[in-house]
Amino acid sequence: MNGSRGNHYAHQTLMNAWKARAIVAIRQARCGPVAEPVVITATVHRTTRASSDAHNVSPTIKACVDAAVQCGLISDDNDSVVHAVTIRRGPTVRTTNPSTGKDIARPAITLAISTAPEGEAR
């Protein structure tokens, strides 16, 4: 996100890319609708173990939540549907670079969407 600071077009391009990838992931996982209201836990997977601020990826998490709405997992992302969003740091995710065959770390966000506990304040 820092690379798009002050440039709305660059920011929106990054958000559209994250949303598109999230839509593909949701469809590949064959996720179905979640009973509402919901709580969302966003786990941020960095490429290194260096100190970082997981909450700084909030705009990217928003793009992924928008993908969940577009795919029908939840009807909307307003406060009456989404009661809480928790952001946490997760382990580094590794994958194989298809062009080099080398093991590399890659950034990722995992969303866990579940029905809000009974009696939670609205």
VENVEN-V339919 format. One record per residue. N is the residue number from 1. SS is DSSP state (h for helix, s for strand, l for the rest). Layout:
N_SS, N_SS
This chain:
1_l, 2_h, 3_h, 4_h, 5_l, 6_l, 7_l, 8_h, 9_h, 10_h, 11_h, 12_h, 13_h, 14_h, 15_h, 16_h, 17_h, 18_h, 19_h, 20_h, 21_h, 22_h, 23_h, 24_h, 25_h, 26_h, 27_h, 28_h, 29_h, 30_l, 31_l, 32_l, 33_l, 34_l, 35_l, 36_l, 37_l, 38_s, 39_s, 40_s, 41_s, 42_s, 43_s, 44_s, 45_s, 46_l, 47_l, 48_l, 49_l, 50_l, 51_l, 52_l, 53_l, 54_h, 55_h, 56_h, 57_h, 58_h, 59_h, 60_h, 61_h, 62_h, 63_h, 64_h, 65_h, 66_h, 67_h, 68_h, 69_h, 70_h, 71_l, 72_l, 73_l, 74_l, 75_l, 76_l, 77_l, 78_l, 79_l, 80_l, 81_l, 82_s, 83_s, 84_s, 85_s, 86_s, 87_s, 88_s, 89_s, 90_s, 91_l, 92_l, 93_s, 94_s, 95_s, 96_s, 97_l, 98_l, 99_l, 100_l, 101_l, 102_l, 103_s, 104_s, 105_s, 106_s, 107_l, 108_s, 109_s, 110_s, 111_s, 112_s, 113_s, 114_s, 115_s, 116_l, 117_l, 118_l, 119_l, 120_l, 121_l, 122_l
